[in-house]
């Protein structure tokens, strides 16, 4: 059981380790830069020079603390944008790649349903999602102590644990694209475009009369500022992300059952 998930997961492990090391190095660089930044810009005066729209899009609340600096420099860019786009891109290739390369007929010749095939391929995307969240918290906790700006262990662990349902929701967007389009390149471009468009919708409309439209974006329900600066999180948002992931997975299974390959 779960033969496809195990096979796909093993194939993704090496790349996931490289991804984890890359994000950990980015985290180390952000921590290393912070003392110089805080010394040169002692307060939030620098933020006053930024356009309000930029502060809104990138959720910049403060950079006077290491927590606020990480929320902007690492988590908004690294986790919400870069990793969100990455997992959507990876998931978009899970089914479409086999269809595009003519391997899907061989897979479906096995005693496995289309719904199970989609579910196991999606499960394998969990490998990079989990692995990328293992090394970076350690780097942050150690690095913050080296610069005498210790971070709260519980908050750092929480911001990474709660990123997992967010990243799975982004992967769900890619999975839908993977079963809708039978060309892997088209599916991946569509997943990138859809995910980034949702980020912009949530960021730009949050304080407008159309803010309700942002409810469809996973980014609304994962807020590193809330976790790192306030030490709190929204359990309802976590539940919404889980529900969103399940809905996207089920929709992908239903679409693939009817697909002509």
Residue pairs with C-beta under 8 A, 6 or more apart in sequence:
2 120
2 123
3 120
4 107
4 112
4 117
4 120
4 121
4 124
5 120
5 121
5 123
5 124
7 124
8 94
8 120
8 121
8 124
9 123
9 124
9 126
9 127
11 124
12 90
12 124
12 125
12 127
12 128
13 127
13 131
15 128
16 127
16 128
16 131
16 132
17 131
19 86
19 128
19 131
19 132
20 131
20 132
20 134
20 135
20 136
21 135
23 78
23 83
23 132
23 135
23 136
24 135
24 136
24 138
24 139
26 74
26 78
27 70
27 74
27 78
27 136
27 139
27 140
27 143
28 139
28 143
30 69
30 70
30 73
30 74
31 66
31 70
31 139
31 140
31 143
31 144
31 146
31 147
32 143
32 147
34 66
34 69
34 147
34 149
35 147
35 149
37 63
37 69
38 63
38 64
38 69
41 63
42 64
43 64
44 62
44 63
44 64
46 63
47 55
47 60
47 62
47 63
50 60
53 204
54 60
56 203
56 204
56 206
56 207
57 200
57 203
57 204
58 72
58 76
58 77
58 203
59 71
59 72
59 76
59 203
59 223
59 224
59 225
60 68
60 72
60 76
61 68
61 71
61 72
61 225
61 229
62 68
62 229
63 69
63 72
65 149
65 229
66 144
66 147
66 149
66 151
67 151
67 155
67 228
67 229
68 225
68 228
68 229
70 140
70 151
70 224
70 228
71 224
71 225
71 228
71 229
75 159
75 163
75 224
75 228
76 224
79 163
79 166
79 167
79 222
79 224
80 166
80 199
80 219
80 222
80 224
81 196
81 199
83 132
83 163
83 167
83 170
84 166
84 167
84 170
84 195
84 199
84 218
84 219
85 170
85 192
85 195
85 196
86 128
87 125
87 128
87 129
87 167
87 168
87 170
87 171
87 174
88 170
88 171
88 173
88 174
88 177
88 191
88 192
88 194
88 195
89 174
89 188
89 191
89 192
90 125
90 128
90 171
90 174
91 122
91 125
91 170
91 171
91 172
91 173
91 174
91 175
91 177
91 178
91 191
92 174
92 175
92 177
92 178
92 184
92 187
92 188
92 190
92 191
92 192
93 174
93 178
93 184
93 187
93 188
94 118
94 121
94 122
94 124
94 125
94 174
94 175
94 178
95 104
95 117
95 118
95 121
95 175
95 178
95 179
95 252
95 256
96 177
96 178
96 179
96 181
96 182
96 183
96 184
96 186
96 187
96 188
97 184
98 104
98 107
99 182
99 184
99 261
100 182
100 183
100 184
100 185
101 184
104 261
105 261
107 117
108 114
108 117
108 261
114 253
114 256
114 257
115 253
115 256
115 257
117 256
118 175
118 179
118 249
118 252
118 253
118 256
119 249
119 253
121 175
122 171
122 172
122 175
122 249
122 252
125 168
125 171
125 175
126 168
129 164
129 167
129 168
129 171
130 164
133 160
133 161
133 163
133 164
136 160
137 156
137 157
137 160
140 151
140 156
141 150
141 151
141 153
141 156
144 150
144 151
151 228
152 231
154 231
155 227
155 228
155 231
156 228
158 227
158 233
159 224
159 227
159 228
162 222
162 227
162 233
162 238
163 222
165 222
165 238
165 241
165 242
165 245
166 218
166 219
166 221
166 222
166 241
168 241
168 242
168 245
169 218
169 221
169 241
169 244
169 245
169 248
170 195
170 218
171 245
172 244
172 245
172 247
172 248
172 249
172 252
173 191
173 194
173 195
173 198
173 218
173 248
174 187
174 188
174 191
174 195
175 248
175 249
175 252
176 248
176 251
176 252
176 255
177 187
177 188
177 190
177 191
177 194
178 187
178 191
178 252
179 252
179 255
179 256
179 259
180 187
180 190
180 255
181 187
181 190
182 259
182 261
198 216
198 217
198 218
198 219
199 217
199 219
201 213
201 214
201 216
201 217
202 214
202 217
202 219
202 220
203 219
205 211
205 213
205 214
206 214
214 220
218 241
218 244
220 237
221 234
221 237
221 238
221 240
221 241
222 237
222 241
223 233
223 234
223 237
226 232
226 233
226 234
227 233
